[in-house]
């Protein structure tokens, strides 16, 4: 799912509208919202939007499921508090 998909338009209209004005063409056409946030990629603006909107990252592993507020998950550019065993 990309940020321009209809489900995003329905539930997060600000993100859908912003995609026409931010990031670069490759990300808009091939990148995913989740991938950009998981990598804390500053070039995509997705991590900032996730934090701005009070988003939550859901991480799953063999030990269970965790919900992490974006403000806690995103520690710096290209850096997250991701557990390597999580998906």
N, C-alpha and C positions, 0 to 999 in steps of 0.2 A: 504494500500500500504506500502510495506517495502522498505528499501533502496536498496535491491537487485532485485527489479522488473525491467522488461525491459524498462518501461518508464523512470525510473531513469537512467538506463544505457544510454539511448538515449540522455537525456537532461542534466544530471549531471554525466558524466563518472567518475570524480574524486571520487565522493561519492560512486558510485557503486564499484569501484576498492578498495577503502579504507575499505569497509565492510568485505573484506576477511582478513583484518589484524588488525582491531580494534574491541573494545567492546567484549562482551562475547556471547557465543552461544545462550543463551535464547533470548537476544535482536535481534540477527541476524535472528532467526527463528520465533519469535512471537511479538517482539516489533515493533513499527512503528516510522518512522522518526518524524512525527508530535507530537506524544505522548512524545517522548524523549525531543523535543524542548519545548513543552508546560510545562513540569515539570522541565526544566533546569537540567536534570539529567547528572551530570558530568561523570558518569561511562559509558555512551554511546557514548561520543565524538560528538554526533549530534549537540548539541548547539554550540560547538566550530566550527564545520564545517560550520554551518549556518552563523555564524558571519564572519568567515574567507572568505566565498564566497560572502559576501555582501547580504545575504538573507533578505527576508521580511516576517514577520508574518502577516497573514490576519486574523483579528478578526471580527466576525459578532455578532450583537445583535439586539434587537428591535429598537435601536436608529440608526442603520445603520452599515456600513462596514468601518473598519479602516485598513490601511496598516501601519505596525510598523516596522521600520528597526530593524534587529536582534540586532544590537549594542545598541539600546534603549530598546528593549524588555527584553533582558537578563540582569538582574541586579546583580546576584551572583549565586553561586551554589544553586540549589533547589529554586531559587527565581527569579520571573519575575514581570514585570509590567502589569500583566494580569488583566483585569477587570472581576470580578466574574460573570457578566451578559453576557459575551461574549462566543462565541463558536469558 
